[in-house]
Amino acid sequence: MSTKPSVTLTERRKAATQLDIAHAAAELFATRGPDGTTAEEIALRAGVALRTFYRYFRSKQDAVSPLLADGADRWRALLEAAEPGTPLQRALEDAVGQALATPDEEAERALLRTRGLLRAAADDPALRAVWYRVNQESEERLVPVLARLAGPRAQPLEVRLAAAAATDAIRIALETWAATDAGTQGPDSPVGLATRCLRGLVGGMEPWGREAAAEPR
């Protein structure tokens, strides 16, 4: 069984600093909007030097990427823990149900913060580009996870298509929810919408346990 390389103290400190900057950027964007916020103000709020800010992020909008990627990272980690051969639909729905759940106030605040960022992205092309980039990176990282779950019989095309469809399902659900005042629980919550989207987009693309498709003659 392969093991993941351990994270060094330097890497943990780097990640913690990036997250501090991301939280500061999200707080300022929520109150002032991206246009009313400067990189200098984000660095000051985070307690770091401006050069430190630019060491980690290319722009003020890019600074929130760790927060936008957090949900996808948790979802992917849950999928990585699923047993190989688990039906695709069940694996995805179970993982998203846990990743987007709000069992406590901290989880609810995190989801509402994502709503604020997505609303800001609607009027800020640079922030929207960060959101799309985060989703593209998530899709690419999801491919090997789904390939492991599918097993050797799955066609690479099917696995890639499933990764793309699943990523878009979550993205569309979050964007739809962010444009409303729906709560964090219930049928119109991120979990409820994501489940509906997954069933609509991923249904019929079940590589798990299926024999390799015959080549066209």
N, C-alpha and C positions, 0 to 999 in steps of 0.2 A: 504494500500500500504506500503510495507516495504521500509525502508530507509537504506542507507549504513552508517556504523559508521563513525563519523568524524575523520579526520586524525589529530593527535596531532602535536604540534610544534616540539617535539623531533623526531617524525617519518618523518616530512618534512625535518628537518635538516639532518637526516640520509640519506634520499633519495637524497638530494642535494649533500652531500659529495660523495656518491656512484657514482652519475652522473659525478661529477668533476673528480673522479679517472678514470671512464670509458672513458671520453673524452681524458684525458691525455694518457691513454694506447693506444687508437685508433690512436692518433697523432704520438706516437712513433713507433707503429707497422707499420704505413704507410711509415715512413721514414727509419726505421732500420730493420723492420721485428721482429717477436716474438723472434727469436734466438738472435738478436742483442740488445734486450731490457731486462733490469732487473726490478724486483719489486721495488728496491730502486730508480731507475730512474723515474719510474711511480709515486711513492709517492712524489718525489722531484718536478716533473712537476705539480702535483696536489696540492702541498703546504700542504701535510699532513705528519705525522710521519709514519715510516714504520710499527709500531705496529698498527696504525689506518688502514693502508692498509690491513693487515692480519686479522683485526677484521671483515672486511666486505667481503674479498675475499680469497679463498684458494690458488690461483695461479695468476700469471700475466695474463694468458689467460682468467681466470675466470673474470677478471676485466672488460672486455668488454661486459659481459652478459646483463647489463642494456640497452646498446645501441642496441644489437641484439634483445632484447625483446620489444623494444619500438614500433616497427611497429605492432607486434602482439597485444600489449596492446591497441593501438589505434583502430585496426581493431575489436577487441573484444568489446570495448566500443561502437563502432558504431552499432554492432550487438545487443548489449544489449538495445540500444535505438529503435530498430525496433519493429513494432507492432506484437504481437503474431498472428500467422496465415499467416504472410507474406510468399509467396513462397520461398523455400530454395534458389533456384538459384538466384532469384532477390535480396534477402537479402544479400547473400554472395558477389555477383558482385557489388552491390551498396557500400557495406562496403569497399571492397578491392579497388574500384575505388577511394574512398576518402582517405583511409589510405596510399596508395602508390602514390597519386597525388603529383605533384611538382608545386604548384601555386606560389611559391616564391623562392628566392635564398637559404633561410635557409632550406627549405624542400628538395631542390635539393642537397645541401651539405650533408644533412643527408643520403640521398639515395646513393650518391657517396661514403660516408664513409662506408656504409654497403657493397658496392661492394669491397672496399679495404680490409675489414675484411674477406669477403668470399674468395677473392683471396689468402689472407695470409693463410686461413684455409686449402686450398688445399694442402699446403706443411707442415702443422703443425697439427699433430694428436690431440694434446691437445686442440688447438683452435677449431678444427673440432668437438671434443667431446662436447665442450661448446655450439656450434651451434646446435648440435643434441639434447642436453639436453634442451635448450631453446625451441625448437620446440616440444619436448615431453611434457614439462610443459604447453605450449600454448594449445596443443591438449586437455590435461586433463581439463584445465580451460574453454575450449570451449564447452565441453559436456553439462553442465547445461544451458549455454546460448542458445544452439540449442534446448535443451529439452523444455525450456520455449517458444521458438518460435513455436515449433512443436505442443505443446499442449498435453493433456493427451492421445490422441489416438495413438500417435507415439510409435513404439516399441523401447525399450532401445537399442537393437542391431543396429537398423537403425540410431539412433541418434549418437551412438558411431562411427559407420562406416562413417557417414557424417562428424563428427568432424575430424576423422583421414584423410579422403580423402581431406577435405578442407585445413587442415594444410599442408599436403604433396603437394597439388597443389601450395600453396604460396611458400613453400620451394623450390620446383623444379623450379618454375618461377624465383625466385631470384638467385638461383645458375646458371641457364642457362644464365640469363642476365649478371651476374657478370663475366662470362667467355668470354664475348664479349665486344666490344667497342660501343654497341648501346646506344642511348641517354636515357634520363629519360622520354621521351614522344614518342608516336607513337606505331605502332603495335608490335615492338620488345622491348618495354619498360617493366618495371616490371608490370605495369597495364595491358598492352596488353597481355603479356605472362601469367600472373596470370588468366586473364579472360578465355583464351584458355584452360588452365589447369583445371580450375574449371568446365568448360563445359564438358571436357573430363572425369574427375574423379568423379564429383558429379552428372552428368546427370544420371537419372534413379534411384537415391536414394532420392526420394521425399516423406518424411514422412508427410508433411504438409497436414492435412485434410483427410488423407487416412484412411479408416476403418482398424481396426486391422486385420492382416493377419490370415486366418484360420489355426488352428493347423493341422499338417499333421496327416493323419489317419493311 
